[in-house]
Amino acid sequence: SKGSVLYGLSQIKSQALSNNISLSSLKTGTQIPESDGVFKTSISFDAEGDEISIYVFLNSFSKLLPLMNVDKVSLNKSGDLARASVSVSVFSSELPKKIPALTDSVKELTKDEIKTLTELSTYGMPQFVEPGVENSSSAKTDPFN
C-alpha cells in the first residue's frame, strides 16, 4: 500500500535528521508483487554527510518498520564529506479483508506467530505526528480569495 511507502519515507527522513545527513533527489518506484501477498516498492535518494554518519544511517534501516532493505549504495568521498546514492526497498502487504467480530474469542497464537511478534516488537516504529493548527491573526476570512 502507499501507506508503507509514506512510512518508509518518514523513517528515512527521521533517521537522516538524527544522523546529521542531508537528503536530496527522493524518488519512489511502483509497487511490485513479490510473493504470498507481499509487495516491494523502491525508494531512491542521495545522502550527504560525514562517512561514519552515512554508514550508521544506512545500518539503521535493518531495525525499522516498515521492513526495509538497502539494495544498492554508491559512495563517493570528497575531503570530509561523503555522498551516497542509495536504493532501498520497502515491503508491505494488504490489510486483512475480514476481521473477527469483537465478541468472538481470539484463537491461540502459534509459536511461530509469537516469535514473529516478539521480533517485530524490537523494531523502530514510524513516528506519528499530529499536525498543529496555526494561530495566525492574518488568517483570511474567505479561503477562496
Buried (B, 14 or more C-beta within 10 A) or exposed (E): BEEBBBBBBBBBBBBBEEBEBEBEEEEBBEBEEEEEEEBBBBBBBBBBBBBEBBBBBBEBBEEBBBBBEBEEBEBEEEEEEBBBBBBBBBBBBEEEEEEEEEEEEEEEEEEEEEEEEEEEEEEEEBEEEEEEEEEEEEEEEEEEE
